[in-house]
Amino acid sequence: MRLGIVGLPNVGKSTLFNAITKAGAEAANYPFCTIEPNIGVVTVPDERLKVLHEMYNSKKTIYTTIEFCDIAGLVKGASKGEGLGNKFLGHIREVDAIVHVVRCFENDNIVHVDGHIDPASDIETINTELLLSDMEILERRIQRTAKAAKADKKMQGELDLLNRIYAWLGEGKNARAMELEDEEAAFVKTLDLLSYKPIIYVANVSDDEVASEDNDYVKRVREIASSENAEVTVICAEIEAEVAELDDEERTLFLQELGIGESGLDKLIKASYSLLDLISFLTAGEPEVRAWTVKRGTKAPGAAGKIHSDFEKGFIRAETIAYDKLIECGGNLATAKEKGLIRSEGKDYVVKDGDVMHFLFNV
C-alpha cells in the first residue's frame, strides 16, 4: 500500500512524514522544500504478532508495511504547470490513496502560502487542481470515444458515462463522491482520475488542541470530508515529531500525559485500512509469524495467492482458526482441534480479519 502525503506548502507535510517514517526528509519554512517525493516505509503495528511470536518462539516476525510518499507542495495553477504542478500531479497518480494534510492551527512564525488560515480554501485549491487535471484527461477520452461510438453503437453507453463524469467534475465535485453502479465504478477506476482516489484528510492542529480534536478549523474539514466519503484524522505533527524520538514505554506515558490514546501514525494506519477496506490475516509457526493484508471480501484462494501464486493455483483448502480462539487454547493447535475450533474452509470462504490460516495446495 502506497499513500501520498499532499497539501499546500508549509502545512506540516514533511514534518509529519519525518515523524511517522523517521526518514529524515528536509522540513523548512519555505515553499517547494520538497521537490522529488521522499519515500518512507513503516511497519503496521499489530499486537497479535507479538503474542504469536512468544507463543511459537518464532525465528522471525514479519509485519505488513505501508509506503508513505512526501509529495511536493501544490499551488494554484498546478494543473497548468504552475510551481511544480506537473510533477506533483504525476506523483499522485502513482499512489493508492491520498493523505491530504490541512493546516488547522495558528502560528505567526510559520508562513501560510495564502497569508491566512482557511482549511476550506486550502482543500478547494488542491481539489480544483485535481479536477482540472481530470477534466483535461476526460476531454481527450470523450473525443476518442465519440469517434468510436459513430462506428460502434455499443460505445454509446461508455460515452454517456464519460460525459456524466465530466459534467459532475465541472460542478466542482470530486469523482469519488459520485454515486455509481458497481460496473460503472469499475470502469471509472480504469480512468485513473486523481479526484477518484480515496482520501484521508489530516487536520494538523496545535499541541494544545490535539486532545480535543474539534476546533472550528477541524469541524470545517469534517464537513467537507463527509460530503465526499473521505476519512478525517486529527494529528499534531509537532507532537508526532517528539513521539518519534521516544521508545515504546516513554511513548505510551507521553501520550497518556497529553490525553491522547494513540499516536498519529496509529490513527493514520487505521484510517487508511478503513478507507481502502483492508484486513489482515495471519500465519504462524516456529519459522515465522506474519501478517498479510488483503481486501475485505477476499476469498481463501485469493488470500493464499498473497503468499505465493502457486498456493492459489493449487488451492485445496485452508485450515483456519480465529486469533482469539487460538489464544484461548494457548496457541496449542491440538487442543484447538479437540475443541473443534479449527475449521476446514474451501474456495468460497471469505477471509476475516485476524484469521490464522494454514493453506493446503497441490503443486
N, C-alpha and C positions, 0 to 999 in steps of 0.2 A: 504494500500500500504506500502510495506517494502522496503527500499533502503539500500544497504550495502555499507558503505564507505571503500574503499580499497586503497592500494598504498604501495610503498616501505616504510621502516622505515624512519622517520624524514622528511616526505614531507609536513606535516601540517594536517594530517588526524584528530588527536584528537583535535587540536586547532580549526579546522573548526567545528568538531562535538560539542565541548563545546559552540562555538559561536552560532550555529543555534539551539541548543536544550537547552542551559543553564543547562545542566545536570551535569556539573562538573566532566567530565571524566578526569583522570590524563593525563597531557601532559608533556613529558620530552624529553630531548635531548639524548636519547639512544634507540637502537633497542629493540623491543618487550616490550615497555612500556605497550601496550595494549595486554593482553593475552586472557581473555574472552571478548566477544563483549559487549561493553556498548550500552545500548538501550535508546533512547530518542524519545518522541512523540511530534510533533509540529502541531499546527493548520495551516490550509491553509488559508491565508488572502483572504477575499472576501468582498469588499466594499458593494456589493449588499445586504449582510445580515444586515449590519449596517443600511442601508436605510430602509429595510423592517421592521427591529426591531422597529425603530422610528415610522414608518407608522402604524404598527399594535399594538404598545405598548405591544409587546410580553413579556411574562414572562421569556422565555428562548431563547437564541440564540446558536445554535449548529453548529460549523464549522466542516468540514471534516478534517481528520488528516492524517499525514504521519509519519511512524515509521522509524527512522534512526538507523542503527546499525554500530558502530565503530569497524571494524574488524581488527585483529592483522596485523602488517606489514609483508609483504612477502619477501622472499629472494630466490635466485636461488637454485633449488633443492627441492623446497617445495613439488612438486608432488611425490618426493621420500622420503618425511618425513623430509627434512632439516628444521631447525628453528622450527616454529610452523605450518609447511606446512599442515599436515593432518587436524588439527583443522581449519586452515584458510579456506581450500577448503570446508570443511564440512559446515562452517558458510555461505559461499557464496551460497551454494545450497538452503538455506532457504529464500533468498531474491527474490523480483520481478525484481529488476534492480540493476545494479552496478554503484556506483559513484566512479570513479577512479581518485583520487587526484594525480596530476602530478606536481612536483616541477618545476617552471618556473622563479625562482629568484636566484640571487647570494647572499650569506651571509656566510662569512668565520667563523662566530661564530656557525653556525648550520652544523653539520657534515652530509655529504651525505654518504650513506652506500657504494657506489662505489668510493667515493673520487672525483667525478666530476659531473657537472650538464649536463645531456643529456636526455631530455624528451623522445626522440625516443627510447633510450636504456632502460629507465625505463619502458616504455609501453611494449616493447618487452619482458622484463624479466617476467612481470606478465602474459602477454598473452601467452608466451611459457609454463609457468607452468599450465595454464588453459587448453591449448591444449593438453599437455602431459597427464593430468588427464582424459580429454575427450577421448583421443585415447585409454587409458587403459580400459575405460568403453566400448568403441566400440569394442575392440578386443574380449572381453568376449561375447558381444551381437552377434557379427558376427559368432563366433564359435557355439553358440546355434542355431542361425538362419540357418546356413549352414547345421547342422544336421537335423533340421526340414524340410528344403527345399528338402532333399533327399526323404522324405516320403510324402511331400505335395508340389507339383509344384507351388501352389498359393503363397508360401512363397518366390519364387524366386525374385519377384519384390521388396519385402522388403529387401532381401539380397543385391540386386544390389544397392539400395539406401544407405544402410549402408556402402557398400564398396566405394561408391562415396563420402560420407561424410568423411570417413576415409582418402581417398586419398587427399581430399581438406585440411583437417587439417594437413596432412603430409607435405603440401607445406607451412605451417606456416600461414594459413589463418583462421580467426575465422568463426565459423559456421554461425553466424548472417550475414555474408557478402555473403552467398550463395544465388543464385537465385533459388527459389523453387516454385513449383506449390502449390496451397492452400492445397491440400490433403497431399503433401509431408511435407509442413511446419507444419501441424497439427501433423503429425507423429513425426517429429524431436523434437517438443515441448515435447512430452511424454518421450523422452530420457533423459531429464533434464541435457543437456550439459551446462557446465559453459560458454563456448565460444558462446553459443547461446543466453544467457541472454542479454537483452537490456542494453546499457551502456552510461553513461554520463561522459565525461572527464572533470574534473575540473582543469583548469590551475591556479595554485596558484602562483600569482605574488606578487611583492613588492608593498608597498603602493604608491610609486611614479609612478607606471606603470598601476595601475588598471583602470584609466580613459581612457587610450589609447587603452587598450585591445589587443595590437598587437606587442609585442616584438618578436624577432626571435624564441624564445622558443615556444611561443603561436602559431605562424604560423606553426611550425612543428606539433604541436598537432592537429591543424585544418586539416592539410593534411592527417594525419593518420585517423582521425575521418571520413573524407569524404569518405575514401575508404571502410569503414565498416558500413555505415549508423548509425553513432553514433552522439550524441549531444555534443557540447562543451560549457562550461560556464566558464567565466574568473572571478576569485574571489581573493581577498586578505584576507587570513584567519586572519591576524593580525587586519585588519580593521574591519572584522566581529566581532572579539572579543570585540573591542571598541564599536561598534554599539549595541551589545547585552546588554550593561550596560545603554543605554540611553532610555528615554521614547519616545513616538511616535513623539512629536513635536521636541525634540532635535535630534532624529534620522534623521528626514527629513532635518533639517537645516545642520546637519553634512554631509550628503550625497551630498547635494547641493553644499556645500563649496568644496567638493572633485571633483565635476563634475560628480558624479555618479547618475544615475536616479533612481536606486532601489537597495535594499540590495542584498547581495549574496544569502540569503535564498529565496527571491522572485524569483530571476533568476533561482535558482536551482529547485524550485517548478514548474515554467513554463516549464523548460526543461524536467522535469520528466513527466508532463502531456502530453507534445508534444510527447515525446519518447514512452510512453505507450498508446498514442492515447485516452486520457481520457477527459471527460467533466463533468460539474456539472449541475444538475437540482435542483430546489429549491421548498420547501414547505413553506407556510407562513400562519400565523393566530395568534390569541391572545395567545394561549398556547405556541407556539414556532415558530421560523423561523429556517430553517435548510437547509444546502447544502448536496447533495448526489452525490457521484462520481460514474460514470458508464463509460463503454467503449463506444467510439463513434460508432454509428450504433445500439445501444441498442434500442429495440422497447418498446413501452409503458408498456406491461405486465412485461417485464424484469425489467424496472425501478420501477414498483410497487412492485416487489418481493424484491427489495433492501430494501424497508421499512419493509415489512413483507411477508413471503411466502404465507399467506392466500390472500393477495392482488393480487398476481399473479395468484393463482389458481382460484379465483373467479372473475377475472377482467371482468368488463363490459365496461367501457370507462374511458377516462381521460379528465377532463376539464382543458384546457391548455391556457396559455397566455404568450407571450414573456415578459421578465422582463422590457425591455424598454417601451413596450406598457402599462404595468401596472403602471409604474411610470408616464407616460403621463396622466393617469387617476387619479393620486394622490392616487393610491392604492385602489380606490373605485371600487369594483367588479361590483356593479350595473351599474355604468357609463360605465365600460368596456363591459358589456353585451349589453347595449343600442347601443353602437358603433359597436357591432359585433366583438369585439376583442378577446372574449373568445371562443375558438374552442372546439368542442367535438370530440375527437380523439379516434379511435378504435385500434384494436390489431396490425395493421400493421404500426401504426405511429412510425416514428423514432425520438427519443428524441433529442432535440437540446440544446446546451449549453445556460443556462440562462432561460430555460423554467420554469415557475412557474406552478406547477401541483397539481391537486386535483383528487384523484382516487376514482371511484365508483366501488364497488365489491359486490358479493354475498358471504355470509358466508357459 
